[in-house]
Amino acid sequence: MKIKGYVALFLYIFGLGLIGQSQLSEVFSIRLKLGLSVFGLIAVVDGFAVQQATRKKFLGATSACTVDQIPAVFDCLRREGKEGSFAVFMFQPTNAPKAEDAVNIQFSIEDGHAGLDWCLIGSTNVRDRKKVERFTAALGCAARLREMNQVKYLRIEQGDLPHLCQKVIIDLYAQRPDAKLTMVLEGFSWP
């Protein structure tokens, strides 16, 4: 239900214009409480439905791969993916034991181009932004700052993106090539 629908329902419940001025103060209090209760209930139910739909859409399919398999995941994304498809790789750095310190790095298709994204959410990703920018720049891959859905991220669209992703994970975070990564996929399948 759109905002116009909420306003129409709200005005209907109040019955503005349907009662006389003298009755307004008595009825207004009752209808205000009822109207706000119904309005609030509808907003909460609608908000919950949107949250569930967003959560379901965002989470995509959860899978796993190793660092060595990143090029194959990238090939699947480029071959099968469409606008908005992505593969998020998550792992726990050895020096950061808390779950909220997990590193997230992803491939996504944006404006018809595959790219490597370093999302600036999560404490480790935010803290290591400059380190990642310097590292990728030293390899000849300049990251551009972008923003989508109120989330800022660094994006690289040129170069050997699968190799660059592997180097970030192995060289900056001391992960082995056979280290297992959790993945969240959207818009393509992975074996």
BALOBA-1460 file (C-alpha; in Angstrom, 3 decimals):
// residues 191
<rec num="1" residu="m" x="0.000" y="0.000" z="0.000"/>
<rec num="2" residu="k" x="1.458" y="3.357" z="-0.970"/>
<rec num="3" residu="i" x="1.609" y="6.497" z="1.169"/>
<rec num="4" residu="k" x="-1.505" y="7.890" z="-0.565"/>
<rec num="5" residu="g" x="-3.389" y="4.829" z="0.644"/>
<rec num="6" residu="y" x="-2.209" y="5.426" z="4.219"/>
<rec num="7" residu="v" x="-3.302" y="9.059" z="4.080"/>
<rec num="8" residu="a" x="-6.712" y="8.143" z="2.626"/>
<rec num="9" residu="l" x="-7.244" y="5.528" z="5.336"/>
<rec num="10" residu="f" x="-6.099" y="7.963" z="7.997"/>
<rec num="11" residu="l" x="-8.487" y="10.665" z="6.785"/>
<rec num="12" residu="y" x="-11.342" y="8.181" z="6.532"/>
<rec num="13" residu="i" x="-10.839" y="7.050" z="10.114"/>
<rec num="14" residu="f" x="-10.853" y="10.637" z="11.334"/>
<rec num="15" residu="g" x="-13.975" y="11.338" z="9.304"/>
<rec num="16" residu="l" x="-12.934" y="14.937" z="8.734"/>
<rec num="17" residu="g" x="-15.830" y="16.999" z="7.495"/>
<rec num="18" residu="l" x="-18.386" y="14.380" z="8.500"/>
<rec num="19" residu="i" x="-18.983" y="15.648" z="12.027"/>
<rec num="20" residu="g" x="-19.886" y="19.046" z="13.405"/>
<rec num="21" residu="q" x="-17.421" y="21.414" z="15.072"/>
<rec num="22" residu="s" x="-18.890" y="20.859" z="18.568"/>
<rec num="23" residu="q" x="-18.555" y="17.088" z="18.298"/>
<rec num="24" residu="l" x="-15.041" y="17.278" z="16.915"/>
<rec num="25" residu="s" x="-13.199" y="17.586" z="20.233"/>
<rec num="26" residu="e" x="-14.961" y="14.575" z="21.806"/>
<rec num="27" residu="v" x="-14.739" y="12.330" z="18.796"/>
<rec num="28" residu="f" x="-11.310" y="13.586" z="17.768"/>
<rec num="29" residu="s" x="-9.591" y="12.054" z="20.793"/>
<rec num="30" residu="i" x="-11.147" y="8.622" z="20.227"/>
<rec num="31" residu="r" x="-10.622" y="8.668" z="16.485"/>
<rec num="32" residu="l" x="-7.080" y="9.961" z="16.863"/>
<rec num="33" residu="k" x="-6.165" y="7.028" z="19.093"/>
<rec num="34" residu="l" x="-7.944" y="4.551" z="16.823"/>
<rec num="35" residu="g" x="-6.516" y="6.141" z="13.682"/>
<rec num="36" residu="l" x="-2.982" y="6.188" z="14.986"/>
<rec num="37" residu="s" x="-3.291" y="2.586" z="16.179"/>
<rec num="38" residu="v" x="-4.592" y="1.342" z="12.829"/>
<rec num="39" residu="f" x="-2.153" y="3.527" z="10.890"/>
<rec num="40" residu="g" x="0.737" y="2.276" z="13.025"/>
<rec num="41" residu="l" x="-0.341" y="-1.351" z="12.678"/>
<rec num="42" residu="i" x="-0.556" y="-1.061" z="8.889"/>
<rec num="43" residu="a" x="2.825" y="0.654" z="8.711"/>
<rec num="44" residu="v" x="4.430" y="-2.030" z="10.896"/>
<rec num="45" residu="v" x="2.903" y="-4.912" z="8.912"/>
<rec num="46" residu="d" x="3.825" y="-3.273" z="5.607"/>
<rec num="47" residu="g" x="7.332" y="-2.497" z="6.887"/>
<rec num="48" residu="f" x="7.788" y="-6.103" z="8.029"/>
<rec num="49" residu="a" x="6.702" y="-7.378" z="4.608"/>
<rec num="50" residu="v" x="9.154" y="-5.041" z="2.866"/>
<rec num="51" residu="q" x="11.919" y="-6.065" z="5.272"/>
<rec num="52" residu="q" x="11.290" y="-9.758" z="4.642"/>
<rec num="53" residu="a" x="11.177" y="-9.273" z="0.874"/>
<rec num="54" residu="t" x="14.375" y="-7.206" z="0.990"/>
<rec num="55" residu="r" x="16.107" y="-9.724" z="3.220"/>
<rec num="56" residu="k" x="15.105" y="-12.602" z="0.958"/>
<rec num="57" residu="k" x="16.212" y="-10.705" z="-2.139"/>
<rec num="58" residu="f" x="19.481" y="-9.547" z="-0.593"/>
<rec num="59" residu="l" x="20.594" y="-12.819" z="0.899"/>
<rec num="60" residu="g" x="20.523" y="-14.707" z="-2.381"/>
<rec num="61" residu="a" x="21.960" y="-18.203" z="-2.320"/>
<rec num="62" residu="t" x="24.659" y="-19.051" z="0.204"/>
<rec num="63" residu="s" x="27.496" y="-21.241" z="-0.993"/>
<rec num="64" residu="a" x="31.235" y="-21.728" z="-0.536"/>
<rec num="65" residu="c" x="34.411" y="-21.821" z="-2.577"/>
<rec num="66" residu="t" x="38.155" y="-21.661" z="-2.046"/>
<rec num="67" residu="v" x="40.403" y="-18.736" z="-2.904"/>
<rec num="68" residu="d" x="41.724" y="-20.844" z="-5.812"/>
<rec num="69" residu="q" x="38.194" y="-21.081" z="-7.236"/>
<rec num="70" residu="i" x="37.612" y="-17.318" z="-7.430"/>
<rec num="71" residu="p" x="38.407" y="-17.143" z="-11.200"/>
<rec num="72" residu="a" x="35.817" y="-19.866" z="-11.876"/>
<rec num="73" residu="v" x="33.190" y="-17.986" z="-9.836"/>
<rec num="74" residu="f" x="33.999" y="-14.819" z="-11.786"/>
<rec num="75" residu="d" x="33.630" y="-16.695" z="-15.100"/>
<rec num="76" residu="c" x="30.194" y="-18.007" z="-14.020"/>
<rec num="77" residu="l" x="29.113" y="-14.494" z="-13.038"/>
<rec num="78" residu="r" x="30.223" y="-13.029" z="-16.390"/>
<rec num="79" residu="r" x="28.676" y="-15.873" z="-18.371"/>
<rec num="80" residu="e" x="25.317" y="-16.211" z="-16.561"/>
<rec num="81" residu="g" x="24.913" y="-12.979" z="-14.621"/>
<rec num="82" residu="k" x="22.902" y="-9.932" z="-15.558"/>
<rec num="83" residu="e" x="22.595" y="-6.405" z="-14.207"/>
<rec num="84" residu="g" x="22.601" y="-6.569" z="-10.404"/>
<rec num="85" residu="s" x="24.094" y="-10.077" z="-10.160"/>
<rec num="86" residu="f" x="26.857" y="-10.485" z="-7.575"/>
<rec num="87" residu="a" x="29.127" y="-12.860" z="-5.678"/>
<rec num="88" residu="v" x="30.182" y="-11.782" z="-2.185"/>
<rec num="89" residu="f" x="33.183" y="-13.555" z="-0.632"/>
<rec num="90" residu="m" x="33.418" y="-13.492" z="3.177"/>
<rec num="91" residu="f" x="36.150" y="-14.711" z="5.474"/>
<rec num="92" residu="q" x="37.461" y="-14.140" z="8.959"/>
<rec num="93" residu="p" x="40.933" y="-12.562" z="9.118"/>
<rec num="94" residu="t" x="43.327" y="-14.421" z="11.411"/>
<rec num="95" residu="n" x="43.894" y="-11.312" z="13.551"/>
<rec num="96" residu="a" x="40.170" y="-10.525" z="13.965"/>
<rec num="97" residu="p" x="38.258" y="-13.209" z="15.861"/>
<rec num="98" residu="k" x="34.873" y="-11.432" z="16.088"/>
<rec num="99" residu="a" x="32.191" y="-12.189" z="13.505"/>
<rec num="100" residu="e" x="31.657" y="-8.474" z="12.880"/>
<rec num="101" residu="d" x="35.306" y="-8.256" z="11.770"/>
<rec num="102" residu="a" x="34.723" y="-10.487" z="8.733"/>
<rec num="103" residu="v" x="36.078" y="-9.210" z="5.422"/>
<rec num="104" residu="n" x="33.685" y="-8.835" z="2.479"/>
<rec num="105" residu="i" x="34.871" y="-8.458" z="-1.094"/>
<rec num="106" residu="q" x="32.656" y="-8.971" z="-4.100"/>
<rec num="107" residu="f" x="32.229" y="-9.141" z="-7.840"/>
<rec num="108" residu="s" x="29.131" y="-7.514" z="-9.270"/>
<rec num="109" residu="i" x="27.634" y="-6.475" z="-12.574"/>
<rec num="110" residu="e" x="26.848" y="-2.785" z="-12.644"/>
<rec num="111" residu="d" x="25.942" y="-0.727" z="-15.716"/>
<rec num="112" residu="g" x="26.664" y="-3.804" z="-17.825"/>
<rec num="113" residu="h" x="30.242" y="-4.186" z="-16.544"/>
<rec num="114" residu="a" x="31.718" y="-6.730" z="-14.151"/>
<rec num="115" residu="g" x="33.703" y="-5.175" z="-11.344"/>
<rec num="116" residu="l" x="35.458" y="-5.855" z="-8.072"/>
<rec num="117" residu="d" x="33.902" y="-4.029" z="-5.106"/>
<rec num="118" residu="w" x="35.236" y="-3.271" z="-1.631"/>
<rec num="119" residu="c" x="32.093" y="-2.282" z="0.286"/>
<rec num="120" residu="l" x="32.664" y="0.191" z="3.088"/>
<rec num="121" residu="i" x="30.504" y="-1.596" z="5.623"/>
<rec num="122" residu="g" x="31.816" y="-3.777" z="8.395"/>
<rec num="123" residu="s" x="34.591" y="-2.647" z="10.710"/>
<rec num="124" residu="t" x="37.447" y="-4.359" z="8.863"/>
<rec num="125" residu="n" x="36.402" y="-3.128" z="5.422"/>
<rec num="126" residu="v" x="36.071" y="0.450" z="6.687"/>
<rec num="127" residu="r" x="39.324" y="0.328" z="8.659"/>
<rec num="128" residu="d" x="41.311" y="-1.175" z="5.762"/>
<rec num="129" residu="r" x="39.986" y="1.112" z="3.022"/>
<rec num="130" residu="k" x="43.252" y="3.041" z="2.521"/>
<rec num="131" residu="k" x="45.334" y="-0.133" z="2.709"/>
<rec num="132" residu="v" x="43.238" y="-1.732" z="-0.049"/>
<rec num="133" residu="e" x="43.347" y="1.438" z="-2.171"/>
<rec num="134" residu="r" x="47.157" y="1.624" z="-1.916"/>
<rec num="135" residu="f" x="47.536" y="-2.099" z="-2.608"/>
<rec num="136" residu="t" x="45.330" y="-2.116" z="-5.712"/>
<rec num="137" residu="a" x="46.878" y="1.140" z="-7.005"/>
<rec num="138" residu="a" x="50.362" y="-0.382" z="-6.653"/>
<rec num="139" residu="l" x="49.146" y="-3.187" z="-8.931"/>
<rec num="140" residu="g" x="47.935" y="-0.644" z="-11.506"/>
<rec num="141" residu="c" x="44.230" y="-0.879" z="-10.627"/>
<rec num="142" residu="a" x="42.721" y="2.406" z="-9.502"/>
<rec num="143" residu="a" x="39.604" y="2.096" z="-7.348"/>
<rec num="144" residu="r" x="36.820" y="4.635" z="-7.741"/>
<rec num="145" residu="l" x="34.557" y="5.568" z="-4.847"/>
<rec num="146" residu="r" x="30.867" y="4.970" z="-5.579"/>
<rec num="147" residu="e" x="27.654" y="4.856" z="-3.598"/>
<rec num="148" residu="m" x="24.504" y="2.778" z="-4.003"/>
<rec num="149" residu="n" x="21.623" y="2.334" z="-1.560"/>
<rec num="150" residu="q" x="23.438" y="4.607" z="0.899"/>
<rec num="151" residu="v" x="26.458" y="2.299" z="0.968"/>
<rec num="152" residu="k" x="29.821" y="3.595" z="-0.224"/>
<rec num="153" residu="y" x="32.206" y="1.216" z="-1.938"/>
<rec num="154" residu="l" x="35.407" y="1.148" z="-3.945"/>
<rec num="155" residu="r" x="35.017" y="-0.276" z="-7.461"/>
<rec num="156" residu="i" x="37.562" y="-1.531" z="-9.970"/>
<rec num="157" residu="e" x="36.474" y="-2.524" z="-13.468"/>
<rec num="158" residu="q" x="39.776" y="-2.934" z="-15.322"/>
<rec num="159" residu="g" x="42.504" y="-5.520" z="-15.124"/>
<rec num="160" residu="d" x="42.552" y="-9.142" z="-14.106"/>
<rec num="161" residu="l" x="39.824" y="-8.859" z="-11.468"/>
<rec num="162" residu="p" x="39.849" y="-12.500" z="-10.290"/>
<rec num="163" residu="h" x="43.628" y="-12.380" z="-9.797"/>
<rec num="164" residu="l" x="43.355" y="-9.020" z="-8.027"/>
<rec num="165" residu="c" x="40.676" y="-10.397" z="-5.701"/>
<rec num="166" residu="q" x="42.875" y="-13.398" z="-4.887"/>
<rec num="167" residu="k" x="45.877" y="-11.133" z="-4.205"/>
<rec num="168" residu="v" x="43.881" y="-8.963" z="-1.793"/>
<rec num="169" residu="i" x="42.737" y="-12.042" z="0.118"/>
<rec num="170" residu="i" x="46.118" y="-13.814" z="0.107"/>
<rec num="171" residu="d" x="48.578" y="-10.914" z="0.361"/>
<rec num="172" residu="l" x="46.679" y="-8.507" z="2.604"/>
<rec num="173" residu="y" x="44.911" y="-11.045" z="4.823"/>
<rec num="174" residu="a" x="47.317" y="-13.995" z="4.851"/>
<rec num="175" residu="q" x="44.736" y="-16.501" z="3.640"/>
<rec num="176" residu="r" x="45.961" y="-19.644" z="1.887"/>
<rec num="177" residu="p" x="44.904" y="-20.461" z="-1.692"/>
<rec num="178" residu="d" x="42.908" y="-23.430" z="-0.375"/>
<rec num="179" residu="a" x="41.163" y="-21.335" z="2.326"/>
<rec num="180" residu="k" x="37.396" y="-21.765" z="2.290"/>
<rec num="181" residu="l" x="35.301" y="-18.641" z="1.698"/>
<rec num="182" residu="t" x="31.611" y="-18.209" z="2.408"/>
<rec num="183" residu="m" x="29.764" y="-16.822" z="-0.614"/>
<rec num="184" residu="v" x="26.467" y="-15.098" z="-1.169"/>
<rec num="185" residu="l" x="25.335" y="-15.317" z="-4.798"/>
<rec num="186" residu="e" x="22.604" y="-13.555" z="-6.699"/>
<rec num="187" residu="g" x="21.676" y="-13.906" z="-10.365"/>
<rec num="188" residu="f" x="23.765" y="-16.932" z="-11.338"/>
<rec num="189" residu="s" x="24.506" y="-20.467" z="-10.206"/>
<rec num="190" residu="w" x="27.639" y="-21.993" z="-8.776"/>
<rec num="191" residu="p" x="28.326" y="-25.712" z="-8.758"/>
